[in-house]
Amino acid sequence: MKSLYDYVKCQCDIKFGIHSTCFISPKFVNNNRSILHLALKLNLKTGYQNQALKSVDRKTLTLEETMVVGVQIVLPPTQAVSNAKGFIATVASSGGALSHWPAHVQVLDNKPFNEVFLGLLQDRMQVWKTQPKKPDGTQNGAQPQRQKQERDMNIVIYHSGPAHKACFKAISALKKQYSKVKVTLIEVFQDHQADVQLPLSLQDATNEVKRSTVIIRTMEAEKTWESLLHGHTTGKHPWQSETPPKRKALPVRYSVVHDDIFSSTKAGDGAREELEDLTHDMSYLAGCSTSVVSSTLPIYYVGLLCNRIHSYVRPWYHPKPQSESEDKSKVEPVKPMTQDVVTVHSRIKDSMFYI
């Protein structure tokens, strides 16, 4: 079944540039929830929006002038073939509604990671400049004025994976090219084994953790701090049976390791709370779901993107095991893993094909 799914996605995404959705038909019999989920996915793939972040008065950050980016680095597993390569995946918002997140993937060849990451940021900036910025889909004024101010922007990067030092180099190179660009880099860690002693004010009568933005905030320095965010209250959903297993809400640790946006203001903790509120609010904006997701939206979407890329690179990352009786000299070697393997068709490259 997995090989069939991989084949369909490779053909539709890379060869033909056709949006596709795979499902198991028995799950759709008398199941309106599955049908609605499928409709949400198709609506996103074709460029429409299902949710939008409510416009609020933010003193530090204007979403219409901010690009939010999710980055994840994937390295070949131990069972991969010898010519397998890692890749870096990025998703980036293209408007103030935070409802559309085009993606880009780059294979890691011999080029330094910081140069690859810099190229990805520049590519996402070009896409961001050409997309509508207002939540209602309209452009911000006339074209000449927008081109004049196109470099005045904020970039908030959520990064999951290794090589965050290389991210610093890429950010430094980007700021040299675009002096008016302000960047905040946030490392994301899933604290699945975190043992946190919570104050009673964050618990309800059943000792469950209440939905709360910030559980713990640790100040490392003026421009670096950590916060442990709990996205939602544990417990069952209304549509679940009377005795379902508890949904385990796991905390996520967000470490701000570089900040030009929120620490440069006089608002102090108020500006930091603004970033934490944005991070928390984005947990409720997954366009293909009517519920909250465990981590903030850019990390959730880049995770979906990496799952899709695994369908493209499965022959390199998860080769079929050879039987003892099989003649190894007759086994066809896997061709080199190049950029073409992960490059989607031009028709859908700026869409959310990975949903």
C-alpha positions in Angstrom: 0.0 0.0 0.0 2.8 2.4 0.9 4.6 1.8 -2.5 1.4 2.6 -4.3 0.9 5.8 -2.4 4.5 6.8 -3.1 4.1 6.1 -6.8 0.9 8.1 -7.0 2.4 11.1 -5.2 5.6 11.1 -7.3 3.7 11.0 -10.5 1.1 13.6 -9.6 3.5 16.0 -7.8 6.6 15.8 -9.8 5.8 14.5 -13.3 2.4 15.9 -14.1 1.8 18.7 -11.6 -1.7 17.5 -10.5 -3.2 17.9 -7.1 -4.1 14.5 -5.6 -5.6 13.2 -2.4 -5.5 9.5 -1.4 -8.0 7.9 0.9 -9.4 4.5 1.8 -13.0 4.3 0.6 -14.5 2.3 3.6 -13.5 5.2 5.9 -15.9 7.5 3.9 -19.0 5.4 4.3 -21.4 7.3 6.5 -18.6 9.4 7.8 -19.2 13.1 7.3 -16.2 14.1 9.3 -13.8 12.3 6.9 -15.5 13.9 3.9 -15.2 17.4 5.5 -11.5 16.7 6.2 -11.0 15.8 2.5 -12.8 19.0 1.4 -10.6 21.1 3.7 -7.5 19.6 2.1 -8.6 20.1 -1.4 -9.6 23.7 -0.7 -6.1 24.4 0.6 -4.3 22.7 -2.3 -6.2 24.8 -4.8 -5.1 28.1 -3.2 -8.1 29.0 -1.0 -8.1 29.5 2.8 -10.0 27.7 5.5 -8.9 29.7 8.5 -7.4 33.1 9.2 -5.7 34.6 12.2 -8.0 37.2 13.7 -6.6 40.7 13.3 -5.5 42.1 16.6 -3.5 45.2 17.6 0.1 44.0 17.8 2.5 46.6 19.0 5.7 44.9 17.9 4.7 42.8 14.9 2.5 43.5 11.8 1.6 40.2 10.2 1.0 41.8 6.8 4.7 42.7 6.8 6.0 39.5 8.4 7.0 36.2 6.8 6.8 33.2 9.2 9.1 30.3 8.2 9.3 26.7 9.2 12.6 24.8 8.6 13.5 21.2 9.1 16.7 19.3 8.2 16.4 15.6 7.4 19.5 13.4 7.2 19.6 9.9 5.6 18.8 7.0 8.1 21.3 4.3 8.9 19.7 1.8 6.5 19.9 4.3 3.5 21.9 3.5 0.4 25.4 4.9 0.1 24.5 7.7 -2.4 21.5 9.0 -0.3 21.6 12.6 0.6 19.9 14.8 3.2 17.5 17.6 2.4 16.3 20.8 4.0 12.6 21.6 3.8 11.0 25.0 4.3 7.4 26.3 4.4 6.7 30.1 4.6 3.6 32.2 5.0 2.6 34.4 2.1 0.1 36.8 3.7 -1.2 38.3 6.9 -3.9 35.7 7.3 -1.3 32.9 7.7 -3.5 30.6 5.7 -1.3 29.8 2.7 2.2 28.3 3.1 4.1 27.5 -0.1 7.0 25.1 0.3 10.5 24.5 -1.1 12.9 21.6 -0.7 16.6 21.5 -1.4 18.9 18.5 -1.5 22.1 18.9 0.5 25.0 18.2 -1.8 28.5 19.3 -1.1 27.4 22.9 -0.7 27.6 24.4 2.8 24.3 24.3 4.7 24.4 28.0 5.5 24.6 28.8 1.7 21.7 26.4 1.0 19.6 27.9 3.8 20.3 31.4 2.6 19.2 30.5 -0.9 16.0 29.0 0.5 15.2 32.2 2.5 15.8 34.4 -0.6 13.5 32.1 -2.7 10.8 32.3 0.0 11.2 36.1 0.1 10.5 36.4 -3.6 7.3 34.3 -3.3 6.2 36.4 -0.3 6.7 39.7 -2.2 4.4 38.5 -5.0 1.5 37.3 -2.9 -1.4 39.3 -1.4 -0.6 40.5 2.0 -3.9 41.5 3.5 -6.2 38.8 5.0 -9.0 39.7 2.5 -6.6 38.9 -0.4 -6.1 42.4 -1.6 -2.7 44.0 -2.3 -1.1 46.6 -0.1 -1.5 49.7 -2.2 -0.2 50.3 -5.7 2.6 48.2 -7.2 5.3 50.8 -7.4 4.9 51.7 -3.6 5.0 48.0 -2.7 8.2 47.5 -4.7 9.8 50.5 -3.0 9.2 49.0 0.5 9.7 45.4 -0.4 12.7 44.9 1.8 11.1 46.3 4.9 10.0 43.1 6.4 10.2 40.8 9.5 11.1 37.1 9.3 10.2 34.8 12.1 11.9 31.4 11.7 10.9 28.3 13.6 13.7 25.7 13.2 13.6 22.0 14.1 16.7 19.8 13.7 20.5 20.1 13.7 22.8 22.8 12.4 21.3 25.9 14.0 24.8 27.4 14.0 24.7 27.4 10.2 21.4 29.2 10.5 23.2 32.1 12.2 25.6 32.3 9.3 22.8 32.4 6.8 20.9 35.1 8.8 24.1 37.2 9.0 24.6 37.0 5.2 20.9 37.8 4.6 21.0 40.9 6.8 24.1 42.1 4.9 22.1 42.0 1.6 18.9 43.4 3.1 19.8 45.8 5.8 16.1 46.6 6.8 15.2 42.9 7.3 14.7 41.9 10.9 15.0 38.2 11.8 14.0 36.1 14.9 15.2 32.5 15.0 13.4 30.0 17.3 14.6 26.5 18.0 11.7 24.0 18.6 11.9 20.9 20.8 9.2 18.4 21.5 9.6 17.8 25.2 7.8 14.5 25.2 9.8 13.4 28.3 9.7 16.7 30.1 9.0 16.4 33.8 7.6 19.8 34.7 6.2 20.7 38.1 3.3 22.9 37.2 1.9 25.5 39.6 -1.7 24.8 40.8 -2.9 27.9 39.0 -2.3 26.0 35.7 -4.4 22.9 36.7 -8.1 22.4 36.9 -10.1 20.3 39.4 -9.2 17.0 37.7 -5.4 17.8 37.9 -5.4 18.3 34.1 -3.3 21.0 32.6 -5.4 23.9 31.5 -4.9 25.5 28.1 -2.3 28.1 28.8 0.1 30.0 26.7 3.3 30.1 28.8 4.0 27.5 31.4 7.6 28.4 32.0 9.8 31.2 30.7 13.5 31.2 31.3 15.5 34.3 30.5 18.9 33.4 29.2 20.0 36.9 28.1 18.5 40.1 26.7 17.8 38.6 23.3 17.5 34.9 24.1 14.9 33.2 26.2 13.0 29.9 26.4 9.3 29.3 26.9 7.4 26.0 27.4 4.0 26.2 25.7 1.1 23.9 26.3 -1.2 24.1 23.3 -4.5 22.7 24.6 -6.3 21.1 27.5 -6.1 17.3 27.6 -9.2 15.2 27.5 -11.7 13.9 25.0 -13.4 15.6 22.1 -17.2 16.0 22.0 -17.3 13.5 19.0 -15.4 10.8 20.8 -17.0 7.9 22.6 -17.8 8.0 26.3 -14.7 6.1 27.3 -11.9 7.0 24.9 -8.2 7.1 25.8 -7.1 10.5 27.0 -5.6 12.9 24.5 -2.1 13.5 25.9 -1.2 17.2 25.4 2.5 17.4 25.3 4.5 20.6 26.0 6.7 22.1 23.3 9.8 24.1 24.1 10.6 27.2 22.1 14.0 28.6 22.5 14.6 32.1 21.0 18.3 32.0 20.0 18.4 35.1 17.9 16.1 38.1 18.0 16.0 41.4 16.1 12.3 42.0 16.4 11.0 41.6 19.9 14.0 42.5 22.0 14.7 45.7 20.1 11.6 47.4 21.5 11.0 49.0 24.9 8.0 46.8 25.5 10.2 44.2 27.3 8.2 41.2 28.5 5.1 42.5 26.6 6.9 42.0 23.3 8.0 38.6 24.3 4.4 37.7 25.3 3.4 38.9 21.8 5.7 36.3 20.2 4.4 33.6 22.6 0.8 34.5 21.9 1.5 34.3 18.1 3.2 30.9 18.5 0.3 29.6 20.6 -2.4 31.1 18.3 -0.9 29.4 15.3 -1.5 26.0 16.9 -5.2 26.6 16.0 -4.7 27.4 12.4 -4.1 24.0 10.8 -6.0 24.4 7.5 -6.8 20.7 7.1 -8.1 20.2 10.7 -10.9 21.6 12.8 -8.9 20.9 16.0 -5.7 22.1 17.6 -2.3 20.6 16.6 0.5 19.8 19.1 3.0 22.3 17.8 2.9 25.7 16.2 1.7 25.8 12.5 5.1 26.2 10.6 6.6 23.2 12.4 3.4 21.2 11.8 3.3 22.0 8.1 7.0 21.4 7.6 6.5 18.0 9.2 3.8 17.2 6.7 6.2 18.4 3.9 9.0 16.1 5.2 6.5 13.1 5.2 5.7 13.9 1.6 9.4 14.1 0.6 9.9 10.7 2.2 7.6 9.3 -0.5 9.9 10.7 -3.2 13.2 9.5 -1.6 12.0 6.1 -0.3 14.2 4.1 -2.7 17.3 5.8 -1.2 16.2 6.1 2.4 14.4 2.8 2.8 15.7 0.3 0.1 14.0 -3.1 -0.3 16.0 -5.7 1.7 17.7 -8.3 -0.5 17.0 -12.0 0.1 19.9 -14.3 0.7 19.3 -16.2 -2.5 19.2 -13.1 -4.6 22.3 -12.5 -6.8 23.7 -9.1 -5.8 25.4 -8.6 -9.1 21.9 -8.6 -10.8 20.4 -6.0 -8.5 19.9 -2.7 -10.3 21.8 0.0 -8.4 19.8 3.1 -7.3 20.6 6.1 -9.4 22.2 9.2 -7.7 19.8 11.2 -5.6 19.7 14.6 -7.3 17.6 17.8 -6.9 15.1 16.5 -9.6 14.0 13.8 -7.2 12.4 16.4 -4.8 11.5 19.2 -7.2 7.7 19.4 -7.8 6.1 20.4 -11.0 6.0 24.2 -11.8 2.2 24.1 -11.9 1.9 23.3 -8.2 5.3 24.4 -6.7 3.8 27.5 -5.0 0.8 25.6 -3.6 0.3 23.5 -0.5 0.7 20.3 -2.4 2.0 18.5 0.7 -1.2 18.6 2.6 
